[in-house]
Amino acid sequence: MGHAHEPSQTHSHSDGHSHSHSHSPTRAGAAFRWSIALNSGLTVLQLLIGFAFGSLALIGDALHNLGDVLGLVLGWGAEQLSSRPAGGRFTYGYGRSTQIASLVNGLLIFSAGVVVVVEAIQRLQDPVPLIAGPVVWAAAAGIVINLLSARLFGHNHQHDLNQRAAVLHLLTDAAVSVAVLVSAIVVGATGWLWLDALTAIGVGLAVIVSALGLLREAIALNLDAAPSHINLAAVEAALLELPDVQTVAELHVWGISTSRTALTAHLMLRPGAQAGEALLEAARQRLETLGIRKSTIQLEWASAD
């Protein structure tokens, strides 16, 4: 990369498009509130029935639901905090709180899965009687409530890891409830008490696998990795396609929150190129189409040597 022989220009573009998503925090807040209320009631119901009628699989489902509730509370709090304006030492605002919540959520889901597997292995060695009827109804309630709660978040949750973590909680638990329901029906028909414990092991392993994927992404974001939906090669290619741009240097892309992405870059221009606000505006527009709405771009002119 050559040295600059002309004054460089720096362009900072703040997230001026955040207002276009103003409906999202409102919907997300309502989804978090209703999901917390519904899953709190479901957790209590499943724990009572699980202990009363001897279903470890249902107790495991309830423990995962309890993780749901704690995770949803964390996610909701982070969602509220991330909407606060930047100020004082927090010059980027509080968006990182949603990434921290996603990480804690992943740990909660993983821990719940481990607890269920350990308890189920112990239950395999010492089966206990199971009354299937109430367990079936409690599992059915779990399916309905978790699917309804997930639907409250709508389709935009895919673009926000914090909301995606919440929906993953809910969909995983709906799948867990399906397994518990089928297991209870079979146990009631056959008397195979070991099937409840075996189902609980499968449930726990499924929960652990889902948690690992979430943890990988949450850890990456907390280490300032580029969000998984951002294609770095496409970002660099889009900048290189701009008029008079020879190279792209110091390209950094990271998540300010689980839904907002920032970029800084140096664009090295050919010697004598006439560039200014028009080039910066073109760069901004290209980056927006790739999901980056906050960018700081510095223009430099390569040496004619």
C-alpha positions, -999 to 999 in steps of 0.1 A, spaced: 0 0 0 15 33 -10 16 64 12 -9 92 10 3 123 -8 -30 142 -5 -51 149 25 -72 120 36 -109 123 42 -128 105 70 -165 99 68 -184 87 98 -219 74 92 -239 68 123 -269 44 124 -293 68 108 -316 40 98 -324 27 132 -357 45 131 -368 23 103 -369 -6 127 -387 12 155 -416 -12 153 -392 -41 161 -383 -32 197 -420 -26 205 -430 -60 191 -400 -77 207 -408 -62 241 -443 -75 239 -431 -109 227 -407 -111 256 -433 -101 282 -460 -126 270 -435 -154 266 -422 -148 302 -457 -149 316 -468 -180 296 -437 -200 303 -436 -191 340 -471 -206 344 -461 -236 322 -430 -243 343 -449 -244 376 -476 -267 360 -450 -291 346 -430 -293 378 -461 -301 399 -473 -328 375 -438 -342 369 -431 -347 406 -466 -358 414 -469 -384 387 -433 -395 384 -421 -383 350 -384 -373 349 -388 -364 312 -415 -339 321 -394 -325 350 -365 -321 325 -389 -303 302 -399 -280 331 -362 -273 340 -356 -263 304 -387 -241 306 -372 -225 337 -341 -218 317 -364 -203 291 -379 -180 316 -345 -169 330 -332 -165 294 -362 -145 283 -359 -122 313 -322 -116 305 -331 -111 268 -358 -87 276 -336 -67 300 -308 -66 274 -333 -55 247 -345 -26 269 -309 -16 278 -297 -17 242 -323 9 232 -308 35 255 -288 63 238 -251 64 240 -236 86 267 -207 91 290 -181 63 288 -206 42 267 -199 59 234 -213 30 214 -244 28 237 -255 -4 254 -261 -27 225 -234 -52 236 -258 -62 265 -278 -82 240 -246 -102 231 -239 -108 267 -275 -120 273 -271 -144 243 -240 -159 259 -256 -163 293 -287 -178 276 -265 -204 258 -249 -213 291 -283 -217 308 -296 -240 280 -264 -261 281 -266 -265 319 -302 -275 318 -294 -302 292 -265 -316 313 -287 -317 344 -315 -336 326 -290 -362 311 -274 -369 345 -307 -373 362 -320 -395 334 -290 -419 336 -296 -423 373 -333 -429 367 -325 -457 341 -309 -476 370 -338 -471 393 -371 -467 374 -401 -452 392 -439 -456 385 -454 -432 360 -490 -421 356 -492 -412 319 -525 -392 316 -516 -360 334 -481 -360 319 -496 -362 284 -517 -331 290 -489 -312 306 -466 -320 276 -494 -310 252 -497 -276 270 -459 -272 266 -461 -277 229 -489 -251 225 -475 -225 248 -439 -227 234 -450 -225 197 -473 -196 205 -446 -178 223 -421 -183 194 -447 -170 170 -450 -138 189 -415 -128 178 -424 -129 141 -400 -135 113 -375 -106 121 -359 -126 149 -335 -142 124 -316 -109 122 -311 -105 159 -291 -131 179 -307 -121 212 -342 -127 198 -330 -157 179 -317 -172 212 -351 -166 228 -369 -183 199 -344 -212 200 -353 -217 237 -389 -219 228 -388 -241 197 -364 -265 214 -387 -268 243 -417 -274 220 -397 -303 205 -389 -315 240 -425 -315 249 -434 -335 218 -408 -362 229 -423 -362 264 -458 -365 251 -450 -395 228 -430 -412 256 -458 -408 281 -483 -423 257 -461 -453 250 -453 -458 287 -490 -457 295 -498 -483 268 -468 -507 274 -456 -501 310 -420 -496 298 -409 -472 326 -373 -471 313 -386 -453 282 -393 -421 302 -357 -420 313 -344 -428 278 -365 -400 264 -351 -376 290 -316 -385 279 -325 -378 243 -342 -345 254 -311 -335 273 -287 -342 244 -309 -323 220 -308 -293 244 -270 -295 247 -265 -296 209 -288 -266 204 -269 -247 231 -235 -253 216 -245 -236 183 -258 -206 202 -227 -205 224 -203 -205 194 -220 -175 178 -224 -156 211 -187 -161 220 -177 -150 185 -197 -118 188 -184 -110 222 -149 -113 208 -158 -88 181 -160 -113 152 -180 -103 122 -216 -114 125 -223 -147 108 -247 -131 83 -220 -107 70 -200 -120 41 -166 -103 45 -155 -112 10 -186 -96 -4 -181 -65 16 -145 -61 4 -156 -68 -32 -183 -42 -30 -158 -16 -19 -133 -25 -45 -159 -21 -72 -163 16 -64 -147 41 -89 -109 47 -85 -106 23 -55 -74 2 -58 -72 -16 -24 -91 -19 8 -71 -18 40 -78 -20 78 -112 -35 72 -129 -42 105 -165 -54 109 -181 -62 142 -215 -62 160 -224 -32 181 -254 -53 193 -270 -86 181 -289 -66 155 -265 -37 145 -232 -40 126 -204 -15 123 -175 -12 99 -143 8 96 -120 7 65 -94 26 45 -100 29 8 -68 35 -12 -75 54 -44 -55 57 -76 -32 87 -78 -49 119 -88 -84 105 -84 -111 131 -77 -132 117 -49 -152 130 -21 -187 129 -7 -201 111 -38 -178 82 -33 -184 80 4 -222 80 -2 -219 53 -28 -198 32 -3 -225 38 24 -253 26 1 -235 -5 -9 -227 -14 27 -263 -9 37 -274 -35 12 -250 -59 29 -265 -53 63 -240 -27 76 -256 6 86 -228 22 106 -196 28 89 -164 50 91 -145 52 59 -111 69 53 -100 78 18 -63 78 10 -44 84 -23 -17 60 -34 17 73 -43 23 79 -80 57 62 -77 
